[in-house]
Amino acid sequence: MWETAALVEVLEKKELLTKHALLGAIRELRKKNPRARTPVE
């Protein structure tokens, strides 16, 4: 999971992505597939 956090941090620093936009995309994906399981580490 740390890889995802590092990727998001880099994209934010380069101003290519905001946490708000990322959370919106995750919310949209969860709406499309509400029964999908959250990965467990």
C-alpha positions in Angstrom: 0.0 0.0 0.0 2.9 2.3 0.6 3.5 2.3 -3.2 0.1 3.8 -3.8 0.7 6.5 -1.2 4.1 7.4 -2.7 2.6 7.6 -6.2 -0.2 9.9 -5.0 2.3 12.1 -3.2 4.4 12.5 -6.4 1.4 13.3 -8.5 0.2 15.9 -5.9 3.7 17.5 -5.9 3.6 17.7 -9.7 0.1 19.1 -9.4 -1.3 16.4 -11.6 -3.7 15.0 -9.1 -5.4 16.2 -5.9 -6.6 14.0 -3.0 -10.1 15.3 -3.7 -10.0 14.1 -7.3 -8.6 10.8 -6.2 -11.3 10.3 -3.6 -13.9 11.2 -6.1 -12.5 8.6 -8.5 -12.5 5.9 -5.8 -16.1 6.9 -4.8 -17.2 6.5 -8.5 -15.5 3.1 -8.8 -17.2 1.9 -5.6 -20.6 3.0 -7.0 -20.0 1.0 -10.1 -19.0 -2.1 -8.2 -20.3 -1.9 -4.6 -19.7 -5.6 -3.8 -16.0 -5.4 -4.5 -13.8 -6.3 -1.6 -11.2 -3.9 -0.2 -7.7 -5.5 -0.5 -6.2 -6.6 2.8 -2.5 -6.4 3.4 
